[in-house]
């Protein structure tokens, strides 16, 4: 699943993913419109966002967003803040209202949506009850770990914990068959690391060394919170990190995972014993209550072998300490304050530079959205997303799709044979807008009032795992969504060949019904084009119209694409978002290709509008200039250095600044709109162009 923007793991500091447009100064567009997401007024374009001391052709990001950055400070509890965070916050306020009402409805019928929402949210907010419950809600998990007495019981314990959201590194799931997306197959990935990425364990330098020391202290502190003697906890922490470091060494680099052929390894179950002889596979699958299957897709077979070796060589007591720590880590925000504070201090403080927790209600609102996805999503849509908004978004998507169709026909580097297949794939896109046509059935999930919050978390995780495992061997349900309706984000799913735009992103400032076309095409148009282009980026292009991994390109066309993509890789390798921290061009190429292709297609679609054809300036800016200003202001962001470093090290999305500079410097349309000279910094000499 390829989304429009990044997110990072941080307890107490949630990162959303989206594009946000701003607007320009003039009487026609400074009128305020009611947001379909919140009912709040939102400006179209704010001239105060500009930095007039910077020339547009020198650094367009600074020119378009520097004024906003100078007057904006990070809100309490945030590692990053930008325009899309503002929209996400407004959406969260809508959810907050829904949940507060549900929490007050103590007489709601048992099993009803209102009862589930109210019970879950109320338990999350009841910190006194959480303190009183102590570690009792996770005692069954800890007892399971304590009862492991040999290697077979250890492996079944790992499986049992995986089902409750505790990542022990050996997880089973269902996923579409990469080469036959009509069916769901058993699959096993890799994991088990407590730090954000393998490089945090293996890289040298003061930055990573300091993080590893703090992580040791964090692991020891959580084990002490569970009742271990502090001195023993220190020893255990060292052993836990040594185990994780070995697993990290067997974990592929993120950029290497972009090749879907490398991560598709269907393996007969009968061969698993030779691959990993110490794992009791029959008992392991039984612990998941998995249906019978003959083949399993191993993302990285070598990781399974390395994991098996650690099962055989790492002492049982070390594995138990490792699993106990991961229980505390996975449930920290649902346990007493000492667990939550310890987790926040490391995950948000050390890693991201955040000084204070978000208010409890914000964290509980986010937790409820993540846990009761469609239950809360239905309430959000009722409150915030009228049918007219879906229709307007559909028209924009259709327009961009027609434009990309025409653009494919003009590509000089692509042969007629590949063009025909590309057009077929584009026409086969499933377009999901706003919310699911069919909501997920949550009737089997029971949340009786009065239980501790951590018990509800465990219940939801087990329920979700049961549903996931039950899909093994069944037809793929292409109607399911990967994001909740209030999410400020969008995504492309290659296995379904679908583009998805949740209701949460379809409001001002992304899509403003009172703004001119230049603003909307530069903002939500760029989002739509971005997701469409993902179908043809370095990963997406390898899947056909039915969502199957299949080489439908001629050899010459594939070679031409790779050459053009390498231009993007080289460009982004040179960007340095934080001192000593460079972008990874191979890792971010898919998102950078989608940014460039998406904005190019959005611009071509905009050129077909009456506003573009009339070519009348508004507030001193031409329609073309307004288009690019809207796009740049989408990415206005400030962040802690820790956040930026983590994005650079782990995320497939480039940092916001380079999504503007890196994209626009490749577009002659931008150069023309702002009359940039060939020698200006915003004009790339070796221009990258694909679409």
N, C-alpha and C positions, 0 to 999 in steps of 0.2 A: 504494500500500500504506500503510495507516494503522496505525501501531503504538501500543502503550500508553504508551511513554515515549521520550524523546529519546536521541540519541547524538551525539557530536561527533567531528570528525576530530582525532586527536591521536596521534602516534607515541609509543609507550611509555606511553600512558595511555588505556586502552580504556574507553569508557562503554557500559554495558549498559542495557537498557530493560525495566522491569518494575514491578510493584506488589508490595509486601511488607506483609503484615499483622503485627501484634504481638499481644499478648494481655494479659489482665487478671489481677489478683491473686486467687487462690483455690485451694483444695485440689483442686477438680475440674479446673482447667486448668493448674496449674503442673507437672503430671506431664509428663515429657519423652518424646517419641516419636521413634522412629528415622525419619530423613528418607529417603524413597525415593530422593532424589537423591544422598545421600552416605553413609547409614548413621550419620550423626552425630546426636546428640541436639539437639533444638531446642525452646525454650520456646514456649508458646502466647502468653502475654501477660506482659510484664515491667512491674510497677508502677514500677520505677525510671525508666522512660521519661517519666513524667509530671512536670510542673512545677506543684506545688500552689500556688505563689505567684501563678499566673495563673488568672483565672476562665475557666471553659470558655466562657462566653457573651461574653467579651471578645475572646479570640484562641484559638480551639480548637487551632490548629496548635501554638502554644506550650504550651498546657495538655497536649496529648497527647504531644508529642515533645520538649519543652524540657529535660527531665531527661536524656534521651539526648544531646541536642546539647551540653549543658554538660560531660558527662563524656567526650565522644568527640573525638578529634583525627584529622585526615586522615592515613591511612596513607601511608608513603613511596611516591612515584610516582603518587599519586592527585590528580585535580583535584576529584573529588566522591566522597562516601562516604555510603551509606545502607543501609537494610535489604535492598534488592534487590541491592546490590553484595555484601553478605555471602553471599547465596544464590548469586550468580554465582561468587563465589570458591570456595565449596564445590563447585560443579559443575566449576570449573576444576581443582580438586584431583583429582577423579575422572578427568578427561581427562589430567592430568599422569601419573597412575599408568598409564593405558593406553599413553601415549606412551613413557614410560620403559621399559616392558616391550617395546614394539615396537622401540625403539632398541637394546635388548640382543639382540634376535632377529636377529642378523646372517646367520643361515642360512635365513631365511624364503624360500620360493619366489619367484622373480622374478615381479613383476606382482601378487602377492597383496596383500590389504589391509594385512597386517602389514608387508610389505616397503615399501610406499608410505609408510605412516605413519612407520615407523622411519627410512627414508632422509630424508624431508623434515624431521622433527623433529631428527634427528641433525645434519644439515647446518646447520640454524638455530642449534643450540647450539655448533657448532664455530667459535668466533670466531677461533681461530688460522688455520684454513683460509680464513676470510673475509678476514682481513688479508693472507694470502699471495696470494690470488687477485687482490687489488686491484680495479681496474676492468675486468679482463679479461672477466668475465661479461656486462658491458653494452657491451663494445667493439663487437659487431655493431650495436647500436642507435646508438651514437655514429658508427660508420662510415657508417651509412645517412644520418645527418644530414649528415655531411661531404660525402657524394657528391651531395647536392642542388645542382644548378647552375642551375636556372631554376624558374619558377613551377610547371609541371606536375610536375617531379620533387619539388618541395617538398610539393605536395599529396599525392602518393603516399607520401612519407615520413611525413607526418602520419598517414595512414591506417595505415601499417605500425606506427607507434608506438602508436596507439590500440589495436591488437590485443594489445599487450603491457602494457596498463595505464597508458600514459603519455597523460594527457589533454591533447591539443592543441586541444581546442575543437570538433572536427568529427567526432563519433562516429556510426557507423552501428550499428543494433541491430535486433532483432526484438521486436515487442510485439503484444499483442492489438489488433485493430482496435477502436477506441473505440465504434463503432456496430455492429459485428458481431464480438463477442468470440469466436466460434467459430474464427476464423482469425488467423494471425500475419501481420503486415505489416511492411514495412521502415519504419523510423522514424529520425529524426535530432533530437536535442535541442540542447543548448547547453552550454558549459563553457569550459575553458581557463584558469580563474582559479586562482591560487595562494593567495589569501586566502579566508577562509570565505564571503564574500558580497560582492555588488556594493557595498554600502554602506561596506565597509571601504576601498574605493578613492575613493568619492565624498563621504562625509560629512565635515563639518568638525569642529572641536573637538579638544581636546588628546589625548583618548583615541585617536581614529583617526589623528591626525597622528603620534603616537608609534609606533603599530603600523606605519604605512607606512614610517617611517624604519627600524625594526627589520627590516621585510621586505626593504627595499633591501639592508641588510647581510647578510641571510640569502641572498638570491639571489646576491650577489657572493661570499659565502663558499663556496657550493656550486660556483659556476663556477671559483673558485680551487682547490677540492678536485679538480676535474677536470683541473687543470693550467694554467688560464689565468693570465697575469700578473695580480697583484692590482690594479694600476692599470687594466688593461684590463677586468677583471671589474667594477670599480666603474662604468665607463662602460656596459658591457653591461647591468648590473643596472638602471640608469636607463632604458635603452631597452626592456628587457623589461617593466618596470612601466608604462611609457607605453603599450606595446602592450596589456597586460592591462587598463589603465584604459579604453582605448577599447572593448575587448570588454565590460567591466563596464557601460559606458554603454549598450550595446545589450542588456544582460541585464535581463529584467523583474524588478520587485520580487516578492519571494516571495509576498506576499499576493495579487498579481494572478494568480499561477499557480494559484490555487484554483478558478478557473472552467474546467472541463474543455472547454467549448466554445471557449474562446480558445486552448487548446493542442492542438486537433484540427484539423489543416490538411492533409488529404490533397491531394497535389499531383502531377499527372502528371509523370513523369520528363522528358517532352518539353518541359516548361516551365521546367526547372531552369536551363537555359542563359541564359534571359532574366532569371531571378531572380538568378543569380550567374554572370556570364559568364566570370570568370577561372578558375573551377574546371573542370578536365577531368573531367567527371562519369563518363564511361565508364571512364577509367583509375582514378578514385577507387574506383568500385564493384569493379573488377577486383582492386584491391589487397586488398580484403576477401575475395576469392573468393566474392562474393555470387551467389546464384542470380538468374536473370532476374526482373524485376518491372517493372510499368508505372507504379505509383503509390507515393509515399513520403509518410509523415506527418511534416510539419515542425512541431515544437512551437512554434517562434517563427520564422516566415519572415523577419522583419526582422533577426533575429540572423544568419541565413545571408547576407543581403545585406551587412550590416555587416562580417562576417567576410571576405567576398569582397573588399570594398573595402580591407581591411587587407592581404590577399594582394597586391593590386595596388600599394599605396602604401608599405608598410613594407619597408625594405631586406632583402634575403635574409639578410645576416649577422645582422640583429636576430632574424629568425625562427629562425635556427640557434642563436643563444644562448638564445632562449626555449625551444626544444625540448631543448637540452642540459641546461638547468636543470631542466626537468620530468622528464627521465630521472633525474637525481640525486635529485630530490625523491621520485619514485615508488619508487625502489629504495634509499632511504637506509638502511633498517634491514637490508638484505641486503648492504651494501657495507662497506668498512673503517670503523673507529671514527670517523674524522674526519667522515664523512658522517652517521653515526647521531647523533653528539653535536651536530653543527651543526643537524640537523633537530630534535632534541629541545629544544635551547636556544630555538628560535623557536616551534615548533608547540606544545610543551607548556609551555615556560618563559614566553615573552613572551605568547602568546595565552591561556594557562590558569593561569599562576602556579604550575606544578608545579616543584619544586626538584630532584628526583632521578628517575632512571629506575626503572621497575619491574624486578624481577629478570628475568634473561634467560629463565628457564624459563617465566615467566608470559607474556611476549611471544611466545615460540615456541609455546606451547600455543594462544594465541589465533590466531596466524598459521596454524597447522595446521588449526584448526577452520574458519577462513575459506577455506583453500585446498582441503582435502580433506573437504568438507562431509559428504556421506553416508557416506563411508568411515569417518570418525571418529564420525559420528552413530550408525552401527550398533553400534559398540563401546560407545558411551556408553549406549545403550538397554539393551544386554545387561547392562551393569554396574549400571545405576542406575534403571531404570524398569520395574517389574513389570507384567504385564497387569492386575492388580487396580487399579493407579493409573489406568490409562486408563479402566476401567469406571466408577470413582467420578467422574472428571471428566466423562465423558459424561452421567451422570445429572444433574449440576449444570447443564451446558449445556442439556440438554433442559428442565429446570425453568425456567431463565431464559427460554428461548424461549417456553414456554407463557405465562409471566407477561407478556412483552412483547406477545404475541398478544392477551391479554385487555385489556391497557392501551390498545392502539390502539383497541379498541372503545369506550372511555370518553372519547376525546378530543372535547371540545366544539367545538374550532376546526377539526376535519378533517371533510370531507363524507363521506357513505357511499361515494361513488364512489372517492375516494382511499383510504379505509380498506380497501376490498376489494382494491385493488392493493397496498397496503402489506402486508396480511396474506399475499397471494400471494408477495410478495418475501421476507418473513420465512420462510415455509414452504419456500422454495426454497434457503435458506442451505445451502451445503456446510459441514459441521462437521469440521474436521481436528484431531485431538487426539494429542499425543505425538510422532508420527513418521510419515513417509510410508507409505502402503500398499504402494508400490512404490519401492524404492531406485533412485537414479540409477546407471547403469552407468558405472563408471570404468575399464573394462578397456582402453580405447584410450589412456588416459593412462599413459605410461611414464616412470618416474623411476629410471633406472639409478644404482646407488650410485657415489659418488666425484666427482660434479659439485659445483661451488660452489653455495651456497644461492641466489644471485641467478639462477642458471640454472634452478633448479627453479621459482622464482617466475615467471620468464618463460614456462617451459613450461606451467605451470598456467594462466596468463593467456591464452596462445595457444589452449590446448585449450578453455577456456571460451568464448573469442570464436568459435572455429570452430563449436562447438555452437550458440551463439546465432544466428550469421548463417545457419546451415543451417536454422533454423526459419522463415525468411522464406518465406511462401507455403504453409506447412503448417497443419494443424488445430491448434488450441490444446490443449496437454496440461494439463488442469485438475488433474492429480494432482501436479504439481510444487509444491515448497515454496519460500517466499522466505526462510526462516530455518532454521538448523540445530537439531537436536533439543536440544542443551544450552543453547540461548539462553534467558535469563530475560526473556521478552517475549511478546507476542501481537500479532496484526494482523488487519485486515479488508482484503480485496482486492476493490474494486468490480467489476473486470472479470470476476472469477470468482464474485462474490457469495458469498464464503466467509469464515468466521471460523476462525482458526488459533491453536492453543495448544500451543506446543512443550513437550516433556517437561520442559525446564529450569525452567519456571515452576510446574510442578504438584507442588510439595513444600513442606514447612514453610519459612518461615512463611506462604506464600501459601495453601497447602492443607494443613491439619494434621488427620490422621485422628482424633486424640484430642481435638481442640478442639471446643467447642460450635458450634452452627450460626451463632450471632451472629458469631463470629470468622471463620468460613469464608465466610459470605455477605458480610461487610464487606470481605473481602480478595479471594479469587479470584472471588467472586460479582461484585464491582465490575469486575474485569478482563473477565469474560465479558459483563456488561451493557455495558461500554464498547465492546467490539468489535462487539456487535450494534447498538448505537446508531449506530456509524459508517456503517452501511448507510442511515441516515436523517439524517445530518448535512448541512451545506451542500453538500458534494461528493457524498457517497454517495447522497443522496436523488435525484440526477439520473440514476442508473443503475437499470435495471429488474431484474426477477427473473432474467433471463438474463445480466446483466452488461453490457448495452448502454446507451450514452448515449441516453436517450429521455425526453421530458417526459411523465410519467404522472400529474402532478398537475393538478387544476383550477386555473384562474387565481387564484381566491379563496384556495384552500388554499396555493398557493405564496406569495401575498402575505402571508398570515397567518404562515407559517413564517418568512419573511424579517424580519417585524416582531419576532417572538420571538427570532430569532437576533441581531438588532441589539441587543437588550437585553444579550446576552452580550458582544458587541463593545464596547459602551459600558462595561460593568463591568470588563472586563479592560484596556481602555485606561488606566484609572485606576491600575492596580497598578504599582509601581515597585520591582522586585527589587534594583536597585543604584542608587546615586545618579545621577540623570540618565538612567537606562536604564529606559524603560517597556516593559511588555508591548505587543505589537501586536495589538489586539483582532481585526482582520480576519484576521491570520495564524493566531492560536491558536483561533479560534472553533470549528473542527471538533473539536479535542481537548477544549475546554471544554464543548461541547455533549455530547460522548460521555461526559465525566466526570459531568455532571449527569444526563443520561438514564440512563447505566449504573448509577449508584448508586441512582437512583430505582427502577429496575426490580429491582435486587438487593434493595432494602429491601422492595418489595412481594412478592418471592419469599420473602424471609425471614419475612414476616408469616404465611405459610402453614405454617410449621414448627411442630412441637409445642412447641419451646422458646418461641417468640414467643407462642403461644396460652396457655401456662402462666403466662407473665409472672412468673417467679421470678427474683429477683436473685441474682447470684453475686459474692461478694466485695464487696458493697456497690453493685454496678452492675446496673441493669436490663438485660434482653436488648437493648433498643433502644440504650441507652448503649454497650453492648459492641460493637454493630454499628458505630457511628460512631467509637468509639475504634480499632477494628481498621482501619477505612479510613484514619483520620488517621495511624496509625503506619506504614501502608504507605509513606507519603511522607516519612518522616523522612529528612532529608538535610542534610549540610553540604558546602560547596564553596568553592573559591577565588572571589574576586570576578571574576577573568578568565573563569572558567567560566560564572558566572551571567550576565555581560555578553554572552558569546557566545551563550548560549541565548536571551537576550532579543532579540538582534539577528538571529538566523538561524533559530530553531527554531519549528516549529508547535505545540510543546508548551509550556504555561506552566511557570514555575518551580514547584517542589514545594509551597511554602507556599501559593500561590494556587490550586492544585488542591484544597486542603483548604478554605481560607477562602472562595474564590470559589464553590465547589460547595455547601458546607453552609449558607452564609448565604442560599441560595435555597430551602432545604428546610424547610417547616413541620414535617416529621417530626423534624428535628434540634431545632428550637425547642421542640417538645413534649417530646422525650426529656430535654432538659436544663433544661426549665422556664425558658427565656430570655424576658425581658421584651421587648416590642415595641421598646423604646428601646435594647436591648443592641447592641453592635457586630456580633455574629454574626447579627443579623437584618436582612437587606437590606430597605429600605423599598420599593423598586421591584423586587419579586421577579421573577426570570427563571424561566420554566417552559415546557417544550416537551412532555416526555413525562410 
